[in-house]
Amino acid sequence: MKKRLNLITFLIGVAMIIILGFSGLVATFMEGFRDGMNTADRIKAGENVEMFQLNLEPAVRLAKPLSLLNVKSGELMPARMSTVIVELTTVKKSGWSRVWTYSFAVLFITGLIMCAFNLITFIRAVNKSVIFEWINVKRLRRIGVGFLLLFFINCLHDFTLYYFLKKSIELVDYNIKNPFNEGGILFFGMIAFLIAEVFAVGLRLREEQELTI
């Protein structure tokens, strides 16, 4: 039983890492951090530049405005862009915008730490045979809260960024898409809350049985 619970909690941890990786949260955060450092260096050098990642869709579905050269065959292949990084040299961010950027980073890291720390403590408790206890219910709920924090912060960030880009950029052959893609994070948060409630129901039933004996 103990080995099975350890295996399940380990697989949950692996699944969390996979979900975070495939949802692009960590990669986007790290890429944004690197771009921010690069932008800061260029601003110090006298440039007024800001980098943005755009998710695109063709304005006309059948149009194929781009082509890529296949070096092996020598032919030009019709292509469409789905993601591109652009540099804007005329954008001036306000102080509030920079405060929001730093706040997003802090809340993002807080959510990750909350999920990781409580998962690790939960696994350690299982290894010590401390399983059906209220402390584990609290840990599972904190994991759920951490995922919800990641979900809402990323939603807010994505929508504010989308609004800013739509106001600042207009392309001829492409429309800018809303980058929202956080369903996996919300799903894991709900799963954590569900497991916590299952533990809570089991603990209440155990306490009721102990009182009736």
C-alpha positions in Angstrom: 0.0 0.0 0.0 2.8 2.4 1.0 4.7 1.7 -2.2 1.6 2.2 -4.3 1.0 5.6 -2.7 4.6 6.6 -3.2 4.4 5.6 -6.9 1.1 7.5 -7.4 2.4 10.7 -5.7 5.6 10.4 -7.7 3.6 10.1 -10.9 1.5 13.1 -9.9 4.7 15.1 -9.5 6.0 14.0 -12.9 2.6 14.9 -14.5 2.8 18.3 -12.9 6.2 18.9 -14.4 5.0 17.7 -17.8 1.8 19.9 -17.6 3.9 23.0 -16.7 6.4 22.2 -19.4 3.9 21.6 -22.2 1.7 24.5 -21.2 4.8 26.7 -21.8 4.6 28.4 -18.4 8.2 27.8 -17.4 9.6 28.2 -20.9 7.7 31.4 -21.4 8.8 32.7 -18.0 12.5 31.9 -18.7 12.4 33.3 -22.2 10.7 36.5 -20.9 13.4 36.8 -18.2 16.2 36.5 -20.8 14.5 38.9 -23.2 14.0 41.3 -20.3 17.7 41.2 -19.4 18.6 41.7 -23.1 16.2 44.6 -23.4 17.6 46.2 -20.2 21.1 46.1 -21.7 20.0 47.6 -25.0 18.1 50.4 -23.2 21.3 51.2 -21.2 23.0 51.4 -24.6 20.6 54.0 -25.7 18.0 51.9 -27.6 14.3 52.2 -27.0 13.2 48.6 -27.7 10.8 46.1 -26.3 10.4 42.4 -27.4 7.0 40.7 -27.7 6.0 37.2 -28.7 3.0 37.1 -31.0 0.6 34.2 -31.6 -0.7 34.6 -35.2 -3.4 33.3 -37.5 -3.8 34.1 -41.2 -6.2 36.9 -41.9 -7.3 35.0 -45.0 -7.3 31.2 -44.5 -6.3 30.3 -48.1 -3.6 33.0 -48.4 0.0 31.8 -48.3 2.1 35.0 -48.1 5.3 33.3 -46.9 7.6 30.7 -48.3 10.6 28.8 -46.9 13.4 27.4 -48.9 13.9 23.6 -48.6 17.7 23.4 -49.1 17.6 19.6 -49.8 15.1 19.9 -52.7 15.7 23.5 -53.7 11.9 24.2 -53.7 10.1 27.0 -51.9 7.5 25.7 -49.5 4.4 27.7 -48.7 4.3 28.5 -45.0 2.3 30.3 -42.4 3.6 31.8 -39.2 2.0 30.8 -35.9 4.5 32.3 -33.5 7.0 35.1 -34.0 9.0 37.4 -31.8 9.0 41.1 -32.8 10.9 44.1 -31.5 9.1 47.4 -31.1 11.2 50.5 -31.0 8.4 53.0 -30.4 6.9 51.5 -27.2 7.2 53.4 -24.0 6.1 51.4 -21.0 4.7 53.3 -18.0 5.9 52.8 -14.5 2.6 50.9 -13.7 3.4 48.5 -16.5 6.8 47.7 -15.1 5.3 47.2 -11.6 2.8 44.8 -13.0 5.6 42.8 -14.8 7.5 42.5 -11.6 4.4 41.6 -9.7 3.6 38.9 -12.2 7.0 37.4 -11.8 6.8 37.4 -8.0 3.3 35.8 -8.0 4.3 33.2 -10.6 7.3 32.1 -8.5 5.1 32.1 -5.4 2.6 29.7 -7.1 5.4 27.4 -8.2 7.0 27.3 -4.8 3.6 26.6 -3.1 2.9 23.7 -5.4 6.4 22.2 -5.2 6.9 22.6 -1.5 3.5 21.1 -0.5 3.9 18.2 -2.9 7.4 17.4 -1.5 6.1 17.6 2.1 3.1 15.4 1.1 5.4 12.8 -0.4 7.7 12.8 2.7 4.6 12.4 4.9 3.5 9.3 2.9 7.0 7.9 3.2 6.7 8.2 7.0 3.3 6.5 6.9 1.5 9.8 7.8 -1.2 9.5 5.2 -4.8 10.0 6.3 -4.2 13.1 8.4 -5.7 16.6 8.3 -2.2 18.1 7.6 -2.2 16.3 4.2 -5.6 17.7 3.4 -4.2 21.1 4.0 -1.2 20.4 1.8 -3.4 19.1 -1.0 -5.5 22.2 -0.8 -2.4 24.5 -0.8 -1.3 22.7 -4.0 -4.7 23.5 -5.5 -4.4 27.1 -4.4 -1.0 27.3 -6.0 -2.3 26.0 -9.3 -5.2 28.4 -9.2 -2.8 31.3 -8.5 -0.8 30.3 -11.5 -3.9 30.0 -13.6 -5.4 33.4 -12.7 -2.1 35.3 -12.9 -1.3 33.8 -16.3 -4.9 34.5 -17.5 -4.6 38.1 -16.4 -1.1 38.5 -17.9 -2.2 36.9 -21.2 -5.3 39.1 -21.6 -3.5 42.4 -20.6 -0.7 41.6 -23.0 -3.2 40.7 -25.8 -5.0 44.0 -25.2 -1.8 45.9 -25.4 -0.6 44.2 -28.6 -3.9 44.7 -30.4 -3.6 48.4 -29.6 0.0 48.6 -30.7 0.3 46.3 -33.7 -1.7 45.6 -36.8 -0.4 43.2 -39.5 -1.4 42.9 -43.1 -1.7 39.2 -43.6 -2.1 38.0 -40.0 -4.3 38.5 -37.0 -2.9 38.4 -33.4 -4.5 35.6 -31.4 -5.2 35.6 -27.7 -2.3 33.5 -26.2 -4.6 31.9 -23.6 -3.7 28.3 -23.1 -3.9 27.5 -19.4 -6.6 24.8 -19.2 -4.1 22.1 -18.0 -3.2 24.3 -15.0 -6.8 24.7 -13.9 -7.4 21.0 -14.4 -4.6 20.1 -12.0 -5.8 22.6 -9.5 -9.3 21.0 -9.5 -7.8 17.5 -9.2 -5.8 18.6 -6.1 -8.9 20.0 -4.5 -10.9 16.8 -5.4 -8.3 14.6 -3.8 -8.2 16.9 -0.7 -11.9 16.5 -0.3 -11.8 12.7 -0.7 -9.2 12.7 2.1 -11.4 15.0 4.2 -14.5 12.8 3.8 -12.5 9.7 4.8 -11.1 11.5 7.8 -14.5 12.6 8.9 -15.9 9.1 8.6 -13.0 7.7 10.6 -13.6 10.3 13.3 -17.3 9.5 13.4 -16.6 5.8 13.8 -14.1 6.4 16.5 -16.7 8.4 18.4 -19.4 5.7 18.1 -17.0 3.0 19.5 
